[in-house]
Amino acid sequence: MFEHDRPWRLSRRAFLAGSAGALGLAALPAWSRGLVTTDDGFVRLRTGPAAWSLKPVGPDVSGAWGYNGIVPGPTLRYRQGEQLRILLDNGLAQSTSVHWHGIRLPNAMDGVPHVTQPPVEPGETFEYVFDLPDAGTYWYHSHLNGPEQLARGLVGALIVEEPEAYPVDRDIAWLLDDWRLDREGQVVENFHDMHDVTHAGRIGNTVTISGRLPHTMDVRPGERVRLRLMNAANGRIFGLTFDDLPVHVIALDGQPVVPREPEGGRVVIGPGMRADLVIDYPAEADRPLVVRDDFYQGREYQLMAFSVTGEPVRDGASEMPPELPANPVPEPDVDGAETHEVVFGGGMMGGMGREQMMAMMREGMAWTVNGEPVASPNGHDHEPLFTLTRGQSCRIIFRNNTRWHHPIHLHGHHFRVLTRNGEKEPHQPLRDTMLMDPQDTVEVAFVAEEPGDWMLHCHVAEHQAGGMMGMFRVRD
């Protein structure tokens, strides 16, 4: 599933020399880059080609798109309860839109073409205006032609801060992404490749952290850092380990959890998912402390190394980080909930008959939801999977009858993960995107909120485009 053109190559000497220049990249105030405001108080996000370089470690990249000419787009920071006001200005030669991933918001602002709004055509603009009810780590991205527009870079971080500052020394956001680049640094333009569609999605050969290739990062002795992780990749799943560092998870998909160590010592985030961590660095270290991504067996690599240096912040003795204040997400009535079943099928080695699979592939499809792919021209003009009444609790039993991982995302809602394969889910977190392993059965529950048609889909962009999506309807 990783067979594709090899990227530009890099000597060890050049890589280590370049890494010294990357030390401070992760600590830069990225939210100050690329912000453009209008006279009437909107932040303008203009889509178009992006001038993007991985130097001094890598090449100039061609074929990337961005918001306001940068990759990723500007990091947007607000405080809980504030209003977001964005003017999308489409400078592409194709239609686009923006989805505000994980935000509970009015349906008309959700950014799904042909469902919540018309596509924003080349040269047109669209205004997004809504309040931000929940603090947490979110992101924004194109929701049209995802296999290409996400792969070219139309993504950005969206941070909603708590009313009171969380007690850490630094707050850092890592927007994780990967890229399929050729030897010259050109984005490989095989965006709807059927191998990607039928297998694990578009897996790149170059991983970036907020658009950079940092190798080491300076941290101070005893420093406590809040690290916000966001997975903006088309298909790559990250499974991160943090050496011998004390690491606690404090939020998932923007929603607070009781602080705890990562399950199995690894933080796993599929496309669309987020995790907030608190990392306590030691008073001293005789070597760099390494972050590794080992999700794919046999393809492990070093993502980052922390170098403990400088003036001490404290003696390195760490206490359990405090719990974040809860967001006002309604709690479902599980016993009184209406139950629906959603079954995912298809993909290679998925047990589908050869003739049926070949017929689907001729139409660019490979995946089904409740036995049917979404194969309409605009991808959305189909009947809802189920209909709920505003305020009603809903329980969904998701079945992954495939041989592949699927991060399942519900638009506009957060759901409580109840059970996995018949066993109670540890801690039963609130999520908006949930990674399903092959052959998993997962039970979730949520409260229907804003009226409208809401998307439900796999967040591997190639799986979604290949048929693994649907809608549910909330009526007043």
C-alpha positions as CSV (number, residue, x, y, z in Angstrom):
1,M,0.0,0.0,0.0
2,F,3.1,2.2,0.0
3,E,4.1,1.7,-3.6
4,H,4.6,5.0,-5.3
5,D,7.3,7.3,-6.7
6,R,10.2,7.8,-4.3
7,P,10.7,11.4,-3.0
8,W,13.7,13.7,-3.2
9,R,16.7,12.2,-1.5
10,L,18.6,13.7,1.4
11,S,22.1,13.0,2.7
12,R,22.6,12.4,6.4
13,R,25.0,15.3,6.6
14,A,22.5,17.7,4.9
15,F,19.7,16.4,7.1
16,L,21.6,16.9,10.3
17,A,22.8,20.3,9.3
18,G,19.3,21.4,8.3
19,S,17.8,20.1,11.5
20,A,19.8,22.7,13.5
21,G,18.0,25.4,11.6
22,A,14.7,23.8,12.4
23,L,15.1,23.8,16.2
24,G,12.7,26.7,16.8
25,L,10.1,26.1,14.1
26,A,7.6,24.3,16.3
27,A,7.7,27.2,18.8
28,L,7.0,30.0,16.4
29,P,3.6,31.7,16.8
30,A,2.2,30.1,13.6
31,W,-1.2,31.7,14.1
32,S,0.4,35.1,13.3
33,R,1.4,33.9,9.8
34,G,-0.8,34.6,6.8
35,L,-3.7,36.3,8.5
36,V,-5.5,38.8,6.4
37,T,-8.5,40.8,7.6
38,T,-11.1,42.8,5.8
39,D,-12.4,46.3,6.7
40,D,-15.6,44.8,8.1
41,G,-13.9,42.4,10.5
42,F,-13.7,39.1,8.5
43,V,-10.6,37.0,8.2
44,R,-10.0,36.4,4.5
45,L,-8.9,32.9,3.5
46,R,-8.0,32.9,-0.2
47,T,-7.4,29.6,-1.9
48,G,-4.8,29.3,-4.6
49,P,-1.3,28.1,-5.4
50,A,1.2,28.2,-2.5
51,A,4.9,29.0,-2.6
52,W,6.2,26.4,-0.2
53,S,9.7,25.3,0.6
54,L,11.1,22.5,2.8
55,K,14.5,24.2,2.7
56,P,17.1,24.0,4.2
57,V,16.4,20.3,4.6
58,G,14.4,19.5,1.6
59,P,13.3,21.0,-1.8
60,D,11.1,23.8,-3.0
61,V,7.7,22.1,-3.4
62,S,5.6,22.7,-6.5
63,G,2.0,21.9,-7.1
64,A,0.8,22.8,-3.6
65,W,-2.3,24.8,-2.8
66,G,-2.9,26.8,0.3
67,Y,-4.9,29.4,2.1
68,N,-3.4,32.9,1.7
69,G,-0.5,31.3,-0.1
70,I,0.9,29.3,2.8
71,V,1.0,25.6,3.7
72,P,-0.8,24.8,6.0
73,G,-3.2,27.7,6.1
74,P,-3.1,30.3,8.9
75,T,-3.7,28.9,12.4
76,L,-6.9,30.5,13.6
77,R,-7.1,31.1,17.4
78,Y,-10.2,32.2,19.2
79,R,-11.5,32.1,22.8
80,Q,-14.5,30.0,23.7
81,G,-17.7,31.8,23.1
82,E,-16.2,34.2,20.5
83,Q,-17.6,34.4,16.9
84,L,-15.7,33.1,13.9
85,R,-16.1,35.4,10.8
86,I,-14.3,34.0,7.8
87,L,-14.5,35.2,4.1
88,L,-13.6,32.3,1.8
89,D,-12.2,33.8,-1.5
90,N,-11.8,31.1,-4.1
91,G,-8.7,31.7,-6.3
92,L,-8.7,28.1,-7.6
93,A,-9.7,27.0,-11.1
94,Q,-12.2,24.6,-9.5
95,S,-15.0,24.8,-6.9
96,T,-14.2,24.5,-3.1
97,S,-15.7,25.0,0.4
98,V,-14.5,24.9,4.0
99,H,-15.5,22.4,6.6
100,W,-14.9,23.4,10.3
101,H,-14.0,19.9,11.6
102,G,-15.3,19.1,15.0
103,I,-17.2,22.4,15.6
104,R,-20.8,22.3,16.8
105,L,-22.3,24.9,14.5
106,P,-25.4,25.8,12.4
107,N,-26.0,23.4,9.5
108,A,-25.7,26.2,7.0
109,M,-22.1,26.9,8.1
110,D,-20.9,23.3,7.9
111,G,-19.3,23.7,4.5
112,V,-20.6,20.6,2.6
113,P,-21.3,21.5,-1.0
114,H,-24.8,20.6,-2.4
115,V,-26.0,19.9,1.2
116,T,-25.4,22.9,3.5
117,Q,-24.3,25.4,0.8
118,P,-23.6,25.7,-2.9
119,P,-20.0,25.1,-4.0
120,V,-17.9,28.2,-4.0
121,E,-17.1,28.6,-7.7
122,P,-13.8,30.1,-9.0
123,G,-13.7,33.8,-8.3
124,E,-16.6,33.6,-5.8
125,T,-16.7,34.2,-2.1
126,F,-18.6,32.8,0.8
127,E,-19.0,34.1,4.4
128,Y,-18.8,31.7,7.4
129,V,-20.2,33.3,10.6
130,F,-20.9,31.3,13.8
131,D,-20.2,31.2,17.5
132,L,-17.7,28.8,19.0
133,P,-19.4,26.9,21.9
134,D,-16.6,24.5,22.8
135,A,-12.9,25.0,23.7
136,G,-10.5,22.6,22.2
137,T,-8.3,21.6,19.2
138,Y,-10.0,21.6,15.8
139,W,-9.1,22.2,12.2
140,Y,-10.5,23.4,8.9
141,H,-10.2,22.0,5.4
142,S,-11.7,21.8,2.0
143,H,-14.7,19.6,1.7
144,L,-14.8,19.3,-2.1
145,N,-12.6,17.0,-4.2
146,G,-10.8,15.9,-1.1
147,P,-8.4,13.5,-2.8
148,E,-6.9,16.4,-4.6
149,Q,-7.6,19.5,-2.5
150,L,-6.5,17.9,0.8
151,A,-3.5,16.3,-0.8
152,R,-2.4,19.7,-2.2
153,G,-2.6,21.4,1.2
154,L,-6.0,23.0,1.8
155,V,-5.9,22.5,5.5
156,G,-5.3,24.6,8.7
157,A,-5.5,24.5,12.4
158,L,-8.3,26.0,14.5
159,I,-7.7,26.5,18.2
160,V,-10.4,27.5,20.6
161,E,-8.9,28.5,23.9
162,E,-10.4,28.0,27.3
163,P,-11.6,31.1,29.2
164,E,-8.8,30.6,31.7
165,A,-5.3,29.8,30.4
166,Y,-4.3,26.2,31.0
167,P,-1.3,26.0,33.4
168,V,1.6,25.1,31.0
169,D,4.8,26.8,30.0
170,R,4.1,26.5,26.3
171,D,1.1,25.7,24.1
172,I,2.3,24.2,20.8
173,A,0.2,22.9,17.8
174,W,1.4,20.2,15.4
175,L,-0.6,19.8,12.3
176,L,0.6,16.4,11.0
177,D,0.4,15.7,7.3
178,D,2.1,13.7,4.6
179,W,2.9,14.4,1.0
180,R,3.5,12.3,-2.1
181,L,6.4,14.1,-3.7
182,D,8.6,13.1,-6.6
183,R,12.4,13.5,-6.8
184,E,12.1,17.2,-7.8
185,G,9.7,18.1,-5.0
186,Q,6.6,18.1,-7.2
187,V,3.3,16.9,-5.7
188,V,2.5,13.7,-7.5
189,E,-0.8,14.3,-9.2
190,N,-2.3,10.8,-9.2
191,F,-5.1,12.0,-6.9
192,H,-7.9,9.5,-7.7
193,D,-5.6,6.4,-8.1
194,M,-7.8,3.3,-7.7
195,H,-5.1,1.5,-5.7
196,D,-5.4,4.3,-3.1
197,V,-9.2,4.2,-3.3
198,T,-9.4,0.5,-2.8
199,H,-6.7,0.1,-0.2
200,A,-5.5,2.4,2.6
201,G,-5.9,5.8,0.9
202,R,-3.2,8.1,-0.3
203,I,-0.2,7.5,1.8
204,G,2.6,10.0,1.2
205,N,6.4,9.6,1.4
206,T,7.2,12.9,3.2
207,V,5.8,13.7,6.6
208,T,5.6,17.3,7.8
209,I,4.8,19.0,11.1
210,S,2.8,22.2,10.4
211,G,4.4,22.4,6.9
212,R,8.0,21.9,8.1
213,L,10.6,19.1,8.4
214,P,11.8,19.8,12.0
215,H,14.1,17.0,13.4
216,T,15.0,18.4,16.8
217,M,13.3,20.9,19.1
218,D,14.8,22.6,22.1
219,V,12.9,22.3,25.4
220,R,13.9,23.6,28.7
221,P,14.7,21.4,31.7
222,G,11.6,20.8,33.7
223,E,9.3,22.5,31.1
224,R,5.7,21.5,30.9
225,V,4.2,21.7,27.3
226,R,0.7,21.3,26.0
227,L,1.1,19.6,22.6
228,R,-2.0,19.7,20.3
229,L,-1.8,17.0,17.7
230,M,-4.0,17.2,14.5
231,N,-4.0,14.6,11.7
232,A,-4.6,16.4,8.4
233,A,-3.3,13.6,6.1
234,N,-5.5,12.0,3.4
235,G,-4.9,8.4,4.6
236,R,-1.9,8.1,7.0
237,I,-2.5,7.0,10.5
238,F,0.0,8.1,13.1
239,G,1.0,6.0,16.1
240,L,3.3,8.1,18.3
241,T,5.5,7.0,21.1
242,F,7.4,9.5,23.3
243,D,10.5,7.8,24.6
244,D,10.7,7.8,28.4
245,L,8.8,11.1,28.7
246,P,5.9,11.5,31.1
247,V,3.0,12.1,28.7
248,H,-0.7,12.5,29.7
249,V,-3.7,12.8,27.3
250,I,-6.0,15.7,28.5
251,A,-8.4,15.9,25.5
252,L,-9.5,13.9,22.4
253,D,-11.1,15.7,19.4
254,G,-11.2,18.8,21.5
255,Q,-13.2,17.3,24.3
256,P,-11.6,17.0,27.8
257,V,-10.8,13.6,29.3
258,V,-9.6,12.7,32.8
259,P,-5.8,13.1,32.4
260,R,-4.2,9.7,31.8
261,E,-1.3,8.1,30.2
262,P,-1.7,7.0,26.5
263,E,-3.2,3.5,26.2
264,G,-0.4,1.1,25.5
265,G,2.1,3.9,25.7
266,R,1.1,5.1,22.2
267,V,-1.0,8.0,20.8
268,V,-2.9,6.8,17.7
269,I,-4.7,9.4,15.6
270,G,-6.3,8.6,12.2
271,P,-7.1,11.3,9.6
272,G,-9.3,14.0,11.1
273,M,-8.6,13.0,14.7
274,R,-6.9,15.2,17.4
275,A,-5.3,14.7,20.8
276,D,-4.1,17.2,23.4
277,L,-1.1,16.0,25.4
278,V,0.8,17.4,28.4
279,I,4.5,16.5,28.3
280,D,6.8,17.1,31.3
281,Y,10.4,17.3,30.3
282,P,13.1,16.1,32.8
283,A,15.6,18.3,34.7
284,E,18.3,16.9,32.5
285,A,18.8,14.4,29.7
286,D,22.1,13.0,28.3
287,R,20.6,12.3,24.9
288,P,17.7,13.6,22.7
289,L,14.3,12.3,23.6
290,V,12.8,10.8,20.5
291,V,9.2,10.8,19.2
292,R,8.6,7.8,16.9
293,D,5.8,6.9,14.6
294,D,5.5,3.1,14.5
295,F,1.9,2.6,13.4
296,Y,2.8,0.7,10.2
297,Q,4.9,-2.3,11.0
298,G,8.3,-2.3,9.3
299,R,8.0,1.4,8.4
300,E,8.8,3.0,11.7
301,Y,10.7,6.3,11.7
302,Q,11.7,9.2,13.9
303,L,9.3,12.1,13.7
304,M,11.0,14.5,16.2
305,A,13.6,14.6,18.9
306,F,13.5,16.9,21.9
307,S,16.8,18.3,23.2
308,V,16.7,19.4,26.8
309,T,18.8,22.5,27.1
310,G,18.9,26.0,28.6
311,E,17.8,27.5,31.9
312,P,15.7,25.2,34.0
313,V,12.0,26.0,34.5
314,R,11.7,23.7,37.5
315,D,13.4,20.6,38.9
316,G,11.6,18.2,36.7
317,A,9.3,16.6,39.3
318,S,5.9,16.6,37.7
319,E,2.4,16.3,39.1
320,M,-0.7,15.0,37.4
321,P,-1.9,17.8,35.0
322,P,-5.2,19.3,35.9
323,E,-8.4,18.3,34.1
324,L,-9.7,20.7,31.5
325,P,-13.2,22.3,32.1
326,A,-16.0,20.3,30.4
327,N,-17.6,21.7,27.3
328,P,-21.4,22.1,27.2
329,V,-21.9,19.0,24.9
330,P,-25.3,17.4,25.7
331,E,-25.2,13.9,27.2
332,P,-27.2,11.2,25.4
333,D,-29.8,9.1,27.1
334,V,-28.5,5.8,26.1
335,D,-31.3,3.7,27.5
336,G,-33.9,5.8,25.7
337,A,-32.0,6.3,22.5
338,E,-33.2,5.3,19.1
339,T,-30.9,2.7,17.6
340,H,-29.6,2.5,14.0
341,E,-27.0,0.3,12.4
342,V,-24.5,1.5,9.9
343,V,-22.4,-1.2,8.1
344,F,-19.3,-0.4,6.1
345,G,-18.3,-2.8,3.3
346,G,-16.1,-3.0,0.2
347,G,-12.5,-2.4,-0.5
348,M,-9.9,-4.9,-1.6
349,M,-10.1,-8.3,0.1
350,G,-13.4,-7.3,1.6
351,G,-15.4,-10.3,0.6
352,M,-17.4,-8.5,-2.1
353,G,-18.0,-10.5,-5.3
354,R,-15.5,-9.8,-8.1
355,E,-18.1,-8.8,-10.6
356,Q,-19.8,-6.3,-8.2
357,M,-16.4,-4.9,-7.2
358,M,-15.3,-4.5,-10.8
359,A,-18.6,-2.8,-11.7
360,M,-18.1,-0.3,-8.8
361,M,-14.5,0.4,-9.7
362,R,-15.5,1.3,-13.3
363,E,-17.6,4.1,-11.7
364,G,-14.7,5.1,-9.4
365,M,-16.3,3.5,-6.4
366,A,-15.0,0.8,-4.0
367,W,-16.9,1.2,-0.7
368,T,-20.4,0.8,0.6
369,V,-22.5,2.1,3.5
370,N,-25.4,-0.3,4.3
371,G,-24.7,-2.0,1.0
372,E,-24.7,1.0,-1.3
373,P,-21.9,3.3,-2.5
374,V,-22.6,7.0,-2.8
375,A,-22.0,7.3,-6.5
376,S,-24.0,10.4,-7.6
377,P,-22.2,13.1,-9.6
378,N,-21.9,15.6,-6.7
379,G,-21.5,12.9,-4.1
380,H,-24.3,14.0,-1.8
381,D,-27.8,13.8,-3.5
382,H,-29.0,10.7,-1.7
383,E,-31.6,10.0,1.0
384,P,-30.5,10.1,4.6
385,L,-29.5,6.9,6.4
386,F,-31.9,7.9,9.2
387,T,-33.9,10.8,10.5
388,L,-33.9,12.2,14.1
389,T,-35.8,14.9,15.9
390,R,-33.8,17.8,17.5
391,G,-32.9,16.9,21.1
392,Q,-33.4,13.1,20.5
393,S,-30.7,10.7,21.6
394,C,-29.4,8.3,19.0
395,R,-27.4,5.1,19.4
396,I,-25.5,3.9,16.3
397,I,-23.9,0.5,15.9
398,F,-21.1,0.8,13.4
399,R,-19.8,-2.4,11.7
400,N,-16.6,-2.4,9.8
401,N,-16.9,-5.4,7.5
402,T,-13.7,-4.5,5.6
403,R,-10.0,-5.4,5.9
404,W,-9.0,-1.7,6.3
405,H,-8.9,1.0,9.0
406,H,-11.6,3.7,8.8
407,P,-11.7,7.0,10.8
408,I,-15.5,7.7,10.9
409,H,-16.5,11.3,11.3
410,L,-19.9,12.8,12.2
411,H,-20.4,16.4,11.2
412,G,-21.6,18.9,13.7
413,H,-21.9,16.5,16.6
414,H,-19.8,14.7,19.3
415,F,-20.7,11.2,20.3
416,R,-19.9,9.1,23.3
417,V,-18.0,5.9,22.4
418,L,-19.7,3.1,24.4
419,T,-18.4,-0.3,23.4
420,R,-16.0,-1.8,21.0
421,N,-16.5,-5.5,19.9
422,G,-18.8,-6.0,22.8
423,E,-16.5,-4.7,25.5
424,K,-17.0,-1.4,27.3
425,E,-14.8,1.3,25.7
426,P,-12.2,2.5,28.3
427,H,-13.2,5.9,29.7
428,Q,-16.0,6.2,27.0
429,P,-14.6,9.4,25.5
430,L,-16.5,12.0,23.5
431,R,-15.3,12.0,19.9
432,D,-16.2,13.5,16.5
433,T,-13.9,11.1,14.6
434,M,-13.4,7.5,15.7
435,L,-10.8,5.0,14.3
436,M,-12.3,1.6,13.5
437,D,-9.9,-1.3,13.0
438,P,-10.7,-4.0,10.4
439,Q,-13.8,-6.0,11.4
440,D,-14.5,-3.8,14.4
441,T,-18.0,-3.2,15.8
442,V,-18.3,0.0,17.7
443,E,-21.4,1.4,19.5
444,V,-21.7,5.2,20.0
445,A,-24.4,7.5,21.2
446,F,-25.1,11.3,20.8
447,V,-27.8,13.9,21.0
448,A,-29.2,15.3,17.7
449,E,-28.7,19.1,17.9
450,E,-29.0,21.6,15.0
451,P,-31.6,20.8,12.3
452,G,-30.4,19.9,8.8
453,D,-28.6,17.2,6.9
454,W,-25.3,16.1,8.4
455,M,-22.5,14.1,6.8
456,L,-21.3,10.8,8.2
457,H,-18.2,9.4,6.4
458,C,-14.8,7.8,6.5
459,H,-12.2,10.6,6.8
460,V,-9.7,8.8,4.5
461,A,-10.4,11.1,1.6
462,E,-10.1,8.4,-1.0
463,H,-12.5,6.1,0.9
464,Q,-15.0,8.9,1.2
465,A,-14.8,9.7,-2.5
466,G,-15.0,6.0,-3.3
467,G,-18.5,5.6,-1.7
468,M,-18.0,5.5,2.1
469,M,-20.3,8.3,3.1
470,G,-23.8,9.1,4.0
471,M,-26.1,11.6,5.7
472,F,-28.4,11.7,8.7
473,R,-31.2,14.2,9.0
474,V,-32.2,16.2,12.1
475,R,-35.6,17.9,11.9
476,D,-37.0,20.5,14.2
